[in-house]
C-alpha cells in the first residue's frame, strides 16, 4: 500500500466534529516503518492536534527519529499542504530533500521537497552559541 493510501485509510478515524475537515497523514521513517496520524479537534479550539503532528509523535514513540517521506490527504479541491507549524515539525526530523506528497480524496497529488515547502527552516544549528 502506498503512503498516500495509508494516509487515506487512517483519515477516516480523524476526530473533526467542529470543522468537519478530516486529515490523514503517513510518515515513512528511514527504518522503513510507516507511522500514521489524524487531526484531533477539541472543543477548546485551537487546542487540537494536526495529523502530521500525530504521525510524528507515533514515529518518535515507535523509536524512530528520521523521516524519509511524508504524505497528507484531505477532502478538498486541491492537494492539502501541511500547515506552517507542521512544516516546522517535519523539519525537526527530516532533511530538506524529503518528499512531501499532498493529496485529495479525488486522487490529485502534488509532491514537493520539504525545503520547497519551508525555505529557511529554523533548525537547532540556529541556537548554537
C-alpha positions in Angstrom: 0.0 0.0 0.0 1.4 3.5 -0.9 2.0 6.1 1.7 -0.9 8.2 0.3 -3.2 5.1 0.7 -2.1 4.7 4.3 -2.9 8.3 4.9 -6.3 7.9 3.2 -7.1 4.8 5.3 -6.3 6.4 8.6 -8.0 9.7 7.7 -11.4 8.1 8.4 -10.5 7.9 12.1 -9.9 11.7 12.4 -11.9 13.5 15.1 -13.2 16.6 13.4 -16.7 17.3 14.8 -16.3 21.1 14.7 -14.8 21.8 11.3 -15.7 18.5 9.5 -12.2 18.7 7.9 -10.7 15.3 8.3 -7.0 15.0 7.6 -4.8 11.9 7.5 -1.0 11.7 7.4 1.5 8.9 7.0 5.2 9.1 7.5 7.8 6.6 6.3 10.8 6.6 8.7 14.3 5.9 7.5 13.9 2.5 9.0 11.1 1.8 6.5 8.4 1.7 9.2 5.2 3.6 8.5 3.5 5.8 11.1 0.1 7.4 10.7 -1.8 10.2 12.4 -5.1 12.1 12.1 -6.2 15.5 13.2 -8.0 15.6 16.5 -10.1 18.6 17.2 -11.1 19.9 20.7 -14.0 22.0 21.8 -11.3 24.4 23.1 -10.3 25.4 19.5 -7.3 25.7 18.7 -6.1 23.1 21.2 -6.4 20.3 18.6 -3.7 18.3 17.0 -2.7 18.1 13.4 -2.5 14.8 11.6 1.2 15.3 10.8 1.9 16.0 14.5 0.2 12.8 15.4 2.2 10.8 12.9 5.4 12.3 14.2 4.5 11.6 17.8 3.8 8.0 16.8 7.1 7.8 15.0 9.1 9.0 18.0 7.1 6.7 20.3 7.9 3.9 17.9 11.7 4.6 18.3 12.3 6.3 15.0 13.7 9.8 14.7 14.3 10.3 10.9 11.6 11.0 8.3 12.2 9.7 4.8 8.9 10.6 3.2 5.5 12.2 4.2 2.0 12.0 2.8 -1.0 14.1 3.8 -4.6 13.8 2.5 -7.9 15.7 2.9 -11.2 16.2 1.2 -10.5 19.5 -0.6 -10.3 20.7 -4.2 -6.5 21.0 -4.3 -3.8 18.9 -2.6 -3.6 19.9 1.0 -0.3 21.2 2.3 0.9 20.8 5.9 0.3 23.9 8.0 3.3 26.1 8.8 3.7 24.6 12.3 3.7 21.1 10.9 6.2 22.0 8.2 8.5 23.1 11.1 7.7 19.9 13.0 8.6 17.8 9.9 11.8 19.8 9.5 12.8 18.7 13.1 13.1 15.1 11.8 13.7 15.4 8.1 16.2 16.8 5.7 15.2 19.4 3.0 15.3 16.7 0.3 12.5 14.7 1.9 9.4 14.4 -0.4 6.1 15.6 1.0 3.1 14.3 -1.1 -0.1 16.3 -0.7 -3.3 14.6 -1.9 -7.0 14.9 -2.3 -9.7 12.2 -1.9 -10.4 12.7 -5.7 -6.9 11.4 -6.5 -5.0 14.6 -7.2 -1.5 14.7 -5.8 1.4 17.2 -5.6 4.8 16.3 -4.3 7.3 18.9 -3.1 10.6 18.7 -1.2 10.4 19.9 2.3 12.9 22.7 1.6 10.5 24.0 -1.1 7.6 24.0 1.4 9.7 25.5 4.2 12.6 27.5 2.8 14.9 28.9 5.5 13.6 26.5 8.2 14.6 27.2 11.8 16.9 24.4 12.9 18.9 23.5 16.0 22.1 25.0 14.5 20.5 28.4 14.8 20.6 28.1 18.6 24.4 27.3 18.7 26.3 29.7 20.9 
